[in-house]
Amino acid sequence: MARTKDPAVRSLLLERAAQLLRTRQPVTLRTLVAGTGVSTMAVYTYFGGMDGLWNALRQEGFIRLTAKLTAVELSEDPVRDLAALGAAYLSNALESPDLYRVMFDAGFDLEDTDAADETLHCLVRAIERAKTSGRFRGEVDPLELATQSWTIGHGLASLVATGPLPHQALVHGVPMLTALFTSAGDEPGRCRRSVEHGWKRTAPAGSSSRDRGERP
């Protein structure tokens, strides 16, 4: 009779792999199980080997990102919410930059593409709300605008969380998103205020409102 797999062991190994990535240690069979109380055979039992673990780890990154986005408290201002979703995306990347790299490594398959799709759909729903409220023009394609918005967020995340730019470079998100959403029909001044409101969580600790690009 086949042994029942314990989901706690699977979660333990994924968390251990994420921890190794955070601390820039090599992820190998031996380092994965060190101190966990399970054998290297567990990697084969639960993932079919190291490639399977990397697939699952990539999936875990999108699951965590989706949880981060769905935790954003929505307001009556859909443009503010779009910026807040972008801020949550960046926050997720900054908290786990090495896991973020794995998420976009197409060399490993996703176990389930729904979690990755949900990342985009969170933006699509906010854009649909902005259209309904009259902030964006009726002819705006929600999927196209969501993709453009994600491109801005991903570019900043890649350059700041896993690349050469300092955290302070995140302030560029405000004018870029303002320009994008204004092109979709929003009024420039109102758009800027909404974006600043939603984006403020990305500011480095101790930075001033001037540093964040906010109006005094």
C-alpha positions in Angstrom: 0.0 0.0 0.0 1.3 3.4 -0.9 2.2 5.7 2.0 0.1 8.7 2.4 2.0 11.9 1.7 2.1 14.5 4.5 1.5 18.0 3.1 3.4 19.4 6.1 6.6 17.7 4.8 6.1 19.2 1.3 5.6 22.6 2.8 8.6 22.2 5.0 10.8 21.4 2.0 9.5 24.4 0.0 10.0 26.7 2.9 13.5 25.4 3.4 14.3 26.0 -0.3 13.0 29.5 0.0 15.1 30.1 3.1 18.2 28.9 1.3 17.5 31.3 -1.6 17.0 34.2 0.9 20.3 33.5 2.5 22.1 32.8 -0.8 23.0 29.3 0.0 23.1 26.5 -2.6 19.9 24.5 -3.0 20.9 20.9 -3.1 19.5 17.6 -1.9 21.6 17.7 1.2 21.1 21.4 2.1 17.4 21.0 1.6 17.0 18.3 4.3 19.7 19.5 6.7 18.1 20.1 10.1 14.6 19.1 8.9 14.5 15.6 10.2 13.6 14.1 6.8 15.8 12.2 4.4 16.9 13.2 0.9 14.4 10.6 -0.4 11.6 13.0 0.6 12.6 15.3 -2.3 11.8 12.4 -4.7 8.7 11.3 -2.8 7.1 14.7 -2.9 8.6 16.3 -6.0 10.0 13.5 -8.1 13.5 15.1 -7.8 15.1 18.5 -7.9 13.5 19.6 -11.1 10.1 18.9 -9.6 11.0 20.9 -6.5 12.0 23.9 -8.6 8.7 23.7 -10.5 6.9 23.6 -7.2 9.0 26.5 -5.8 8.1 28.6 -8.9 4.5 27.8 -8.3 4.8 28.8 -4.6 6.1 32.2 -5.6 3.0 32.9 -7.6 0.8 31.5 -4.8 2.4 33.9 -2.4 2.1 36.8 -4.8 -1.6 36.1 -5.4 -2.1 36.1 -1.6 -0.3 39.4 -1.3 -2.5 41.0 -4.0 -5.8 39.6 -2.7 -4.9 41.0 0.7 -4.9 44.6 -0.6 -7.9 46.3 0.9 -9.9 47.8 -1.9 -11.3 51.3 -1.7 -13.9 53.4 -3.6 -11.0 54.7 -5.8 -10.1 52.1 -8.4 -7.1 54.0 -9.7 -5.7 54.1 -6.1 -6.3 50.4 -5.9 -4.4 49.8 -9.1 -1.4 51.6 -7.7 -1.8 49.7 -4.4 -1.8 46.4 -6.3 1.4 47.5 -8.0 2.9 48.4 -4.6 1.9 45.0 -3.2 3.6 43.3 -6.2 6.8 45.2 -5.5 6.6 44.5 -1.8 6.4 40.8 -2.5 9.5 41.0 -4.8 11.5 43.0 -2.3 10.7 40.6 0.6 11.8 37.5 -1.4 14.0 38.6 -4.3 15.5 35.2 -5.0 12.1 33.5 -5.0 11.0 36.3 -7.3 13.8 35.3 -9.8 12.6 31.7 -9.7 9.0 32.7 -10.5 10.0 34.0 -13.9 12.5 31.3 -14.8 10.7 29.7 -17.8 13.1 26.8 -17.6 10.8 25.2 -15.0 7.1 24.5 -15.6 4.3 25.8 -13.4 2.2 23.1 -11.8 -0.9 25.2 -12.2 -1.1 28.4 -14.3 -4.1 29.7 -12.5 -2.1 31.4 -9.8 0.0 33.2 -12.4 -3.1 34.2 -14.3 -4.8 35.5 -11.1 -1.9 38.0 -10.8 -3.0 39.6 -14.0 -6.7 39.2 -13.3 -6.4 41.3 -10.1 -5.3 44.2 -12.3 -8.0 43.5 -14.9 -10.8 43.7 -12.3 -9.5 47.0 -10.9 -9.4 48.4 -14.5 -12.9 47.3 -15.2 -14.0 49.1 -12.0 -12.2 52.3 -13.2 -14.1 52.0 -16.5 -17.4 51.6 -14.8 -16.7 54.6 -12.5 -15.9 56.8 -15.5 -12.2 57.2 -14.6 -11.1 55.3 -17.7 -12.6 55.5 -21.2 -15.1 52.9 -22.2 -13.0 51.7 -25.1 -10.0 50.8 -23.0 -9.0 47.1 -23.2 -8.7 46.0 -19.5 -6.3 43.1 -20.4 -4.1 45.4 -22.5 -3.9 48.1 -19.8 -3.3 45.5 -17.1 -0.4 44.0 -19.1 1.1 47.5 -19.5 0.7 48.2 -15.8 2.3 44.8 -14.9 5.2 45.6 -17.3 6.0 48.8 -15.3 5.8 46.9 -12.0 7.9 44.0 -13.2 10.5 46.3 -14.7 10.9 48.2 -11.4 10.9 45.0 -9.4 13.6 43.4 -11.6 15.8 46.5 -11.4 15.4 47.2 -7.7 14.7 43.8 -6.0 17.0 41.7 -8.2 19.0 44.3 -10.1 21.3 47.4 -9.9 18.9 50.2 -8.8 18.5 51.4 -5.2 15.1 51.3 -3.4 14.7 55.0 -4.0 14.2 54.3 -7.7 10.7 53.1 -6.9 9.5 56.7 -6.9 9.6 56.5 -10.7 6.5 54.3 -10.5 4.3 57.3 -9.7 4.9 59.3 -12.9 5.0 56.2 -15.1 1.6 54.8 -13.8 0.1 58.3 -13.8 1.1 58.7 -17.5 -0.3 55.3 -18.3 -3.6 55.8 -16.5 -4.0 59.4 -17.8 -3.6 58.0 -21.3 -6.6 55.7 -20.4 -8.7 58.7 -19.8 -8.2 59.7 -16.2 -7.9 63.4 -15.2 -4.1 64.1 -14.6 -4.3 65.8 -11.2 -6.8 63.4 -9.8 -4.9 60.5 -11.2 -1.6 61.6 -9.7 -3.2 61.9 -6.2 -4.7 58.4 -6.5 -1.5 56.8 -7.7 0.5 58.5 -4.9 -2.0 57.3 -2.3 -1.8 53.7 -3.5 1.9 53.7 -4.2 3.1 55.2 -0.9 3.7 51.8 0.7 6.7 51.2 -1.6 8.7 54.1 0.0 11.9 53.2 1.9 11.7 53.5 5.6 12.5 57.0 6.8 12.0 58.6 3.4 10.2 61.9 3.2 7.1 62.8 1.2 9.4 64.7 -1.2 11.6 61.6 -1.6 8.4 59.5 -2.4 7.3 62.0 -5.0 4.3 63.1 -3.0 3.1 66.6 -2.9 3.8 68.4 0.4 
